[in-house]
Every structure is written in C-alpha cells, then in structure tokens.
Amino acid sequence: MAADTSQSVVKAAAGGVGNDSAVRGRSRWTDSGNTGKTGNTRNSGGLRRALATHWYAWAMIAPVVLVLGVIIGWPLVRGIYLSLTDANERNVARDIGARHIDATYEFIGLDNYAAVLGDPVFLQRLVWTVVWTVACVSITFVLGLTLANMLNRQFRGRAAYRMALILPWAVPGFVSVFAWRFLFNRDNGILNKVLDGGGIAAVPWLDDPTWAKFSVIAVNVWLGIPFMMVALLGGLQSIPGELYEAAEMDGATAWQRFRHITLPGLRTVSMTVILLSTIWTFNMFPVIFLLTRGGPGDSTEILVTQAFREAFITSPRDFAVSATWGVLILLLLMMFALVYRRSLRKQGEVW
C-alpha cells in the first residue's frame, strides 16, 4: 500500500507538471497572438496620454503654429505654385474699376526654372551674392571677436563702450542706411568733405561699381558687428577663468591661450552666429536696395533684389519668375545649412 501510494503521488505530480506546461504554452501563445492586436491600441493610448498630460503646452504652441502657417506656410506654398506657372500682371486675377477679370495663367511645370538657371544673369547674381555674403560674414566675425575680447576685460568706462558699440543695432536699419547714403554722397557727403580737406579727390562711393560694392559691404558690416560682438562676448564670459590662469602658469603665450582656450570655447556659439549671419546676409535686401538700388547699373544686385525687380520693377511684372528666384534662394540656403551641419557633425559637433 505504501508503494502504491507513493507511485500514485509521483504520477499525480508528473501529471501536474504536464498540465502546468500546457497552461504556460497556451498562455504564451495567447500573449503572442494578442501582441499585434494590442500594439496599435497601446500607441494610440500613449498618444492620448501625452495629449492629456501636455495639453497646456499644446494649447500654448497652437496659436504660434497657426500664425506661422498663415504668415510663412501659405505664402511659401503659393510661391512654389506660382513658380510652376506663367503668371504675370497681364494674366492674373484683377479688378479694373467695377469689372473683375479672372486669372488666365497656366501651369507650365519647370520651364521657369530652366529659363532662370540657363540665363547668364543668374550666375552673375549668384557669384556676387556669394562674394558679398562671405566678405560680410568674415569681416563681421573677425571684428566682432576682436571687440568682444576687448570688452571682456576690466577697464574704466567699459559699460559706456558697450552701449556705444551696441547703438548701431538699436537704430532701425533703414535709418542707418539712409544716414550712410548721406555720408557717401559724392558732392555733399561728409566723407568726401573730409577727403577734400586733405587734398584728396572726391571718391565716387555709390557711382562706381567697385566702390559701390565696397560701400554696401562696409554698411552691412557696420550693422552686423553689434550682434556678433554681443553673442561672442556671452560665449567668452562662459569660459572658466581657471583655464586661462592654469595656462598662464604653464607659460602659455597670449596667442596660445587664444588658440587653445578661447577659440575651442567659442566653437558652439561661433557655429550658430555664423549660420545666422550667413542666412541674414544672403537675404539682406534693405542695405542693397536702399543704398544703391542695385546700381550703378546692376553691379550690386543680389539674388533677393533681382527677385524684387522681377515682381515690382520690370514691365510687365513677372510674378512667376520672381517666385522662381525666391524658391531657388530657399533651396540654396537649405543646401548650405545641410552641408554646414554635416561638416560640423564630422568635427564631432552636435547641431
């Protein structure tokens, strides 16, 4: 009896193990079968929870997104569409007195892009725009860094110097350009009056193509230095002073400290301000238009002023070609930003 009882107990235990294994197998199959069905439900549930948790942030962002969509998104889409048509002032919708004339322009595809890219004028404008941008950004960065280093030291009247150097940034841009236009006047300008007092002949600042290019670069640099200086000064003040003290104790010269401490410490700020300054300068319409109006002739025309000329000055006004110039400018800047970002990532910078 004892033997039979022990054998029955063993069989019952074995049977229980088998049943447990079967139950576990069924549960695993059931779980794996339900995973695909519940995946979408979990994702949608996570989205609902995120919306419920951050509803206040979404509510604050929504007006900004709506305004940007109306101010930037719709004109961008409209401009891209117009660049694919033959729209001009003769075939767009317009009102003449009480009479309304419907639009008659047609979709022509990429013909405008082929015409603009095949025109020698595009290459001329592009070359000068690149030269203008590189010259302005390079000079502005060097002068801004120099002034930032000077203002980062303790000396008497530092606050007054800072305010004086920031002043060009505070004055509206068109006011500054008109002031410089008066200074550059060939007959009554202050600069030529000073040169005349020294026995030097008057310089045709805005009447000669070479001098006109020099003048627009000088004005744009003058306008851009305050931003560059303030941004770089903030970067300099974030570099720990202990690094300079340790380097000085090790016998490092001023140039070595600048090269191995200052420049690496400003790398993050520098890559940001250079990118912003490049985009702003590439599209700097006010300086060119208000100072020289693209002249003399068309020697100082850049891409954005050419787009403006096509839409508002030439006759008939060609809205499609102007939109094509605008889209090409956007593509060029996007390509520059992508290449710039890729080069920074190769150097180990995260941007």
NORWO-V299716 format. One line per field, one symbol per residue. psi: psi as a letter, one per 30 degrees, with the letter a starting at -180 (. if undefined). Layout:
BEGIN
psi=???
END
This chain:
BEGIN
psi=eeeeeeeeeeeeeeeeeeeeeeeeeeeeeeeeffeeefeeeeeeeeeeeeeeeheeeeeeeeeeeeeeeeeeeeeeeeeeeefgahkaffglklkjbgkkklkgllkgbgeeeeeeffkfeeeeeeeeeeeeeeeeeeeeeeeeeeeeeefflklkgeeeeeeeffefefkkefeeeeeeeeefkeegkeefeeeefggklkkiegfkeeeeeeeeeeeeeeffeeeeeeeeeeeeffkkffeeeeeeefgkleeeeeefeeeefgeeeefeeeeeeeeeeegieeeeefefhfakcgfgkaeeeeeeeeffelkkkjeeeeeeeeeeeeeeeeeeeeeeeeeeefggkj.
END
